[in-house]
Amino acid sequence: MTVRKHFKEFVRERMSKTGESYSSARRQILQETPNRPIDPATRWHFAGSIPGTTALRVLLAAAGVRDPHTDKPFTEAMLFGIAGGVGIGVATFHYAKENFSMFFLAGRHLWFDDKAYLETALKAFGLKATIKESGGAKTAEKQLRDCLADGPCVAWVDMALLPHRALPADFVGSGYHIVPIYRIDDEARSAIIGDLADQPIAIPLADLAKSRSRIKKQVHRLLNVAKGAAKIDLGELVHGGLRTCHRALTAKPGKGPLAMSTLDSLKRCRDRMANSKDKESWEKLFPPGPNLWRALTWMHRCIEWYGTGGGLSRYMMADFLNEAATAIGDERLKVIAKQYTRLGHEWSALADAALSKGVPAFRKAKVQQARYAELLAANGSIEEKRDVWSKLDALGKEVKECFPLSDAQAADLRAELQGRLARIIALEEAALAEMAKIVS
């Protein structure tokens, strides 16, 4: 396994010095801490922040692709930008019969399609993705073993069925996720996978098979890289990533997930948060009680912890731009990097405002969500993770019985969140305007 002795302590030390969240501090430490491989099969394991980008990093490193600027495997931040950088995902779900509303945010380009994300990024390097799928479990296992004979591969799974994540049962069926797989240990009847954590993780083959088969539209899907020589023009890769990012965020809304993936979707969300007569207004879909609790906790989780590296991936974008500015000698990128650093701060501030520390239940939920993210990154025990979800469940029952905000206070909070989101949109537009000067 990869050895990262005292890694957690390094993160904690940085947090105390900078005031960063665990997620943000860890993102920085990951860039400074080299892998120390012991198991040859996991030598390309990388701890990470964003699942799709980390999977891409594993595939490219195993294929021998190196950053010409450093002669080392590409960093997560550089690949994040090359693959299209930041995106927007805003989704609201309401089930009237159950009186159940849900809110979701995403911050990566092509957040809704890991297959297209990986295929397109690999194509930019002149490499072809090989996809295998099967409806049967036996064929799926054979395909996995065949893929692993050529190196690590990426598998589509339901994260709720991965034992080490210790997620509640009601997550099953909605945990869209990908993980790199490094090898199979037949003696232990387990597979060694990478799942963003500091070290690779062993899970029973039976659990891996179950997680691969749960979500029908990606059942048993695998991806690896076909043999071939990569083409690397670093300047073109960087500018190509920026063009992709700018085009996606400024496009006319499409259908399905594309309708939720532009700045216009963020503006609709802003308009519905307060003083809205829209049928999907927050006042209607998220009144004080379980629905508002769900919206606020998920807003915080999506921005800070749900595979973003903090700040809805805007910090990661800033890291990319700063690194790329030096690598290709384009100082204009540093100007945009400052804008995305500020955006990271603003998105994180929005997450904090959603769960104000002045409300005890909100403060406790924020602490537990941070605790779970830390346990996941550091390969913490399943029992500790279950304890987090038990505490969050208890808080949910508590606020269902007696929500800690009055109707007037809830309205004030929605108005505050709306104002913060309005400022964020203005900053997002300014960053894209600066980006346009480079990509046009």
Secondary structure by P-SEA (a helix, b strand, c coil): cccccaaaaaaaaaaaaccccaaaaaaaaaacccccccccccccccccccaaaaaaaaaaaaaccccccccccccaaaaaaaaccbbbbbbbbbbccccbbbbbbbcccccccaaaaaaaaaaaacbbbbbbbbccaaaaaaaaaaaaaaccbbbbbcccccccccccccccccccbbbbbccccccccbbbbbccccbbbbbbaaaaaaaacccccccbbbbbbcbbbbbbaaaaaaaaaaaaaaaaaaccccccccccccaaaaaaaaaacccccccccccccccccaaaaaaaaaaaaaacccccccccaaaaaaaaaaaaaaaaccaaaaaaaaaaaaaaaaaaaaaaaacccccaaaaaaaaaaaaaaaaaaacccaaaaaaaaaaaaaaaaaaaacccccaaaaaaaaaaaaaaaaaaaaaaaaaaaaaaaccc
